[in-house]
Amino acid sequence: MRIERRLHQPRWLSVAVPIGSLGVAFLGVAIVLAATGHEPIKTFRELIDAAFIADGALSASLTTATPLLFTGLAAAVAFRIRLFNIGGEGQLYFGAIGAAAAALLLNGQSTFVLIVAMCVSGAASGAAWALIPGLLRAYLSTNEIITSLMLNYVAGLLLNYLIFDSQSYWRDTSSPEAKVFPQGKTLPTEADWPTSMLGSVVIPLGFLLAIALAGVLWVLYSRTRFGFEAQVIGDSPRAAQYAGMSTRRKILAVMCLSGAIAGIGGASQDGDFRHQLDARGLQQPGYGYSGIVVAALARYNPFAVVLVALLLGGLQNAGYTLQGPDFPSGLTGVMQGMILFAALGGELLVRYRFRFGWSARRAAAAEAAR
Amino acid sequence: MNNSILVVVLASAVAYGTPLLYAALGELLAERAGVLNLGVEGMMLVGAVMGFWAVQRIGGPAGVVLPLAITVAALAGAVVALIHAFLVITLRANQIVSGLALTIFAGAAGLSSYLGNDLHLADAPAKYSLASVNAFGLDDLPIVGPIVFGQSWLVYASWVCVVAVGLYLSRTRPGLNLRAVGESPAAADAMGIDVIAYRYAHTVAGGVFAGVGGACFSLALTPQWVDGLTGGAGWIAIALVIFAFWRADLCLVGAYLFGAFQALPFTLQAREVRIAPTEVYQSLPYVMTIVVLVLVSSVGAKRRLGAPGALGVPYVREER
């Protein structure tokens, strides 16, 4: 057998490989399931039913797909230029904090004003939190992977502090039971983001916003000077330096952009789904980490992020619905990991070609003759 | 005197630093071979859950069960590391993405949690845990007693590991080969060193150490199974390797420094010292990791002091 680099990559491969990888991943999950005494086929059938087919399943899947779409886009813009921002989780919390503050502050304004204010405030808060690892990376070349990850824990602790351990602006202290069971203040009803219907499927506003954002990002990366320079910096920092591109400013800009997208994801959590600063509910699902899986599977392409977010959102939603003895929690992470492993392995098939037996010998002979 | 807060914090700094030390030594070996493994957190958690499972399910006296449990944890870590090794060494996948995938696959919402649930491990304390031993009967010595002589044997074993890894890297033939593989795999290959075998072996060794580090949590520190009980220790261990300039002896120093930050919230809570909200103490390990990384990188990263030259780069013989 010989492995050689492909000189040009056929188009059909970029469709066939992801689908094949998905098949391999589910085979891997089936092995884990069978090894721990579950029936893989039955579990998969239940899974697909709960994710996409049952009554209301699609609407529920969109609820989990929406935050994944935001965090997936956030990871994709940064990873694409090899800026490994894994702080999407914390930036989403900050977006939620900022958006909730705006909604509480502007109580009484119209829904439109509130939506705009929540998005702006959420984006700004997420960007500010992302700026910390961005600045450290740009000016002190500190590894952004570790700093952005550490800040996720800090942001989570801040959420806990605001809701459980202080009399903060966000915490509901109006009634005696709210003092015993701490929770966030309910946002004004004008801050409930409107939904639209497609048949019987409820589409949250955040989902539409995120799709629009995906379009904007695609234009930014493929049609503007900014996007071009950012990619050059990602692919070859030295070439960018010789061409006179400002690496530092690009790092800061992309980091802020990434944080802002995750921050709007946090705003959508407040406006679309939770209607309060929900400290526990935001931390439990790990949207930021799943967003990395989404981005990597989509190979950092914004439109592919939409599709992958729908798929993984469906699986995550099914995981919540089915959670129980037949479907232990943690299986969602196992599936996500397996899918990503398979996709990473599949990458090899796109980049290299395998020759076996006779064909390999002929290629070796051709090379020897050269 | 041995009850004074400083001695208690220092003694628990050693205890809490030990899992960091094991994980960092493992990551050090993998990175010296040129393989960056960001899946340490995942490997630790799987080690923790499997070690705990072994203690609960294997019958026998503590003296037999506990070493067996540590072995199970080490093997579990090795198996998880093997996935990363296969992806990045054989399939030449991006090491950063593969490592992140490993943590998502195995970590707090993944395989470790799946196993913990499916094997019904939560909500029961460990049948046996690694208690502190009284080494040479000296644990009531003032100050050094609790810090040095009153630890569990995992702590003493970790000291042996530090010396062993340090000597291995600097004084043995395979250690020298390993460094060559990490610095310049093409040159190592030309010398006749099997680059692929070295990378596999040391990535898997990293998994063994991370598994033992995880077991420190579930068998000694906590000692029970809680989802995500390592709380980011695997990531701190990765930072620790950078802090230690890829040297085993400095890993020890760094581990106890970070161990102190991890131990401080618990000690202060136990003593009901309340100068700031608990969240401030709890965020200390994470904030200090960032601070230390910033200090180290402003000193060393300009020239990547100590970092193996080929760290994170796949080796493809045909494209030398």
Chai-1 contact restraints between the chains, C-beta under 6 A:
chainA,res_idxA,chainB,res_idxB,connection_type,confidence,min_distance_angstrom,max_distance_angstrom,comment,restraint_id
A,T36,B,D118,contact,1.0,0.0,6.0,A-B,restraint_1
A,F84,B,I96,contact,1.0,0.0,6.0,A-B,restraint_2
A,L136,B,V294,contact,1.0,0.0,6.0,A-B,restraint_3
A,L140,B,V294,contact,1.0,0.0,6.0,A-B,restraint_4
A,L140,B,S297,contact,1.0,0.0,6.0,A-B,restraint_5
A,L140,B,S298,contact,1.0,0.0,6.0,A-B,restraint_6
A,S141,B,S297,contact,1.0,0.0,6.0,A-B,restraint_7
A,S141,B,A301,contact,1.0,0.0,6.0,A-B,restraint_8
A,T142,B,L293,contact,1.0,0.0,6.0,A-B,restraint_9
A,T142,B,V294,contact,1.0,0.0,6.0,A-B,restraint_10
A,T142,B,S297,contact,1.0,0.0,6.0,A-B,restraint_11
A,I146,B,A239,contact,1.0,0.0,6.0,A-B,restraint_12
A,T147,B,I290,contact,1.0,0.0,6.0,A-B,restraint_13
A,L149,B,W235,contact,1.0,0.0,6.0,A-B,restraint_14
A,M150,B,Y286,contact,1.0,0.0,6.0,A-B,restraint_15
A,M150,B,T289,contact,1.0,0.0,6.0,A-B,restraint_16
A,M150,B,I290,contact,1.0,0.0,6.0,A-B,restraint_17
A,Y153,B,G232,contact,1.0,0.0,6.0,A-B,restraint_18
A,Y153,B,Y286,contact,1.0,0.0,6.0,A-B,restraint_19
A,V154,B,S283,contact,1.0,0.0,6.0,A-B,restraint_20
A,V154,B,Y286,contact,1.0,0.0,6.0,A-B,restraint_21
A,L157,B,E279,contact,1.0,0.0,6.0,A-B,restraint_22
A,L157,B,Q282,contact,1.0,0.0,6.0,A-B,restraint_23
A,L157,B,S283,contact,1.0,0.0,6.0,A-B,restraint_24
A,N160,B,E279,contact,1.0,0.0,6.0,A-B,restraint_25
A,Y161,B,P277,contact,1.0,0.0,6.0,A-B,restraint_26
A,Y161,B,E279,contact,1.0,0.0,6.0,A-B,restraint_27
A,D165,B,P277,contact,1.0,0.0,6.0,A-B,restraint_28
A,G286,B,A109,contact,1.0,0.0,6.0,A-B,restraint_29
A,Y289,B,I104,contact,1.0,0.0,6.0,A-B,restraint_30
A,I292,B,L100,contact,1.0,0.0,6.0,A-B,restraint_31
A,A296,B,V97,contact,1.0,0.0,6.0,A-B,restraint_32
A,P328,B,Y114,contact,1.0,0.0,6.0,A-B,restraint_33
A,P328,B,N117,contact,1.0,0.0,6.0,A-B,restraint_34
A,P328,B,D118,contact,1.0,0.0,6.0,A-B,restraint_35
A,S329,B,S113,contact,1.0,0.0,6.0,A-B,restraint_36
A,S329,B,N117,contact,1.0,0.0,6.0,A-B,restraint_37
A,G330,B,G110,contact,1.0,0.0,6.0,A-B,restraint_38
A,G330,B,S113,contact,1.0,0.0,6.0,A-B,restraint_39
A,G330,B,Y114,contact,1.0,0.0,6.0,A-B,restraint_40
A,G330,B,N117,contact,1.0,0.0,6.0,A-B,restraint_41
A,L331,B,Y114,contact,1.0,0.0,6.0,A-B,restraint_42
A,G333,B,I104,contact,1.0,0.0,6.0,A-B,restraint_43
A,G333,B,A109,contact,1.0,0.0,6.0,A-B,restraint_44
A,G333,B,G110,contact,1.0,0.0,6.0,A-B,restraint_45
A,V334,B,G110,contact,1.0,0.0,6.0,A-B,restraint_46
A,V334,B,L111,contact,1.0,0.0,6.0,A-B,restraint_47
A,V334,B,Y114,contact,1.0,0.0,6.0,A-B,restraint_48
A,Q336,B,I104,contact,1.0,0.0,6.0,A-B,restraint_49
A,G337,B,A101,contact,1.0,0.0,6.0,A-B,restraint_50
A,G337,B,I104,contact,1.0,0.0,6.0,A-B,restraint_51
A,G337,B,F105,contact,1.0,0.0,6.0,A-B,restraint_52
A,G337,B,G110,contact,1.0,0.0,6.0,A-B,restraint_53
A,L340,B,A101,contact,1.0,0.0,6.0,A-B,restraint_54
A,F341,B,A101,contact,1.0,0.0,6.0,A-B,restraint_55
A,L344,B,L87,contact,1.0,0.0,6.0,A-B,restraint_56
A,L344,B,A93,contact,1.0,0.0,6.0,A-B,restraint_57
A,L344,B,S98,contact,1.0,0.0,6.0,A-B,restraint_58
A,G345,B,L91,contact,1.0,0.0,6.0,A-B,restraint_59
A,L348,B,L91,contact,1.0,0.0,6.0,A-B,restraint_60
